[in-house]
Amino acid sequence: MKQIHSQEVIEKLRLLPHPEGGYYKELYRSHEEIDAVHLPTRYGGNRSFYTSIYFLLTKDDISKFHKIQSDEIWHFYMGDPLELYVINREGKLTIQKLGLDLNNDEKPQIMIKKDCWFAAKISGEDYTLVGCSVSPGFDFNDFMLAKREKLVDEYPHLRTIIEEFT
């Protein structure tokens, strides 16, 4: 397969800048919705059954610490492996590798639980293209970008990593 550069991927897939960093394009949003009365109150409205996006990070990008109100599954497609930094509610940091080298502890899919802060960067020299699937479907009303001071106050033992990704 011919080597394709990040700018070509961005152009061919018509990716747009994402508020957390990197580039994205929504691929699918189910036409059916879950009525708000059948969802936890944290959603505050109806949600699609399911959504999925392409997401690309270059060597110059990071995905800043953020969280959403649904579980999210990340899928590896091409390029360099991705490191996902996850802070759970108890303040424990885990670093997971998304990629195809199973002998190097990489996994082709990683699930991030709702309400966990997470960030990402590539572990390589070019870019990574992944997919993100969310159910109930993603809505920007459910997206929260971390505020550095607040996150450091909550998890002072993680100051260095928080400062890197906020």
Secondary structure, DSSP 8 states (H G I E B T S, - for coil): -----HHHHHHHTT-EE-TTSSEEEEEEE-S-EE-GGGS-GGG-S-EES-EEEEEEEETT--EEEEE-SSEEEEEEEEES-EEEEEE-TT--EEEEEESS-GGGTEESEEEE-TT-EEEEEESSSSEEEEEEEEES---GGG-EE--HHHHHHH-GGGHHHHHHT-
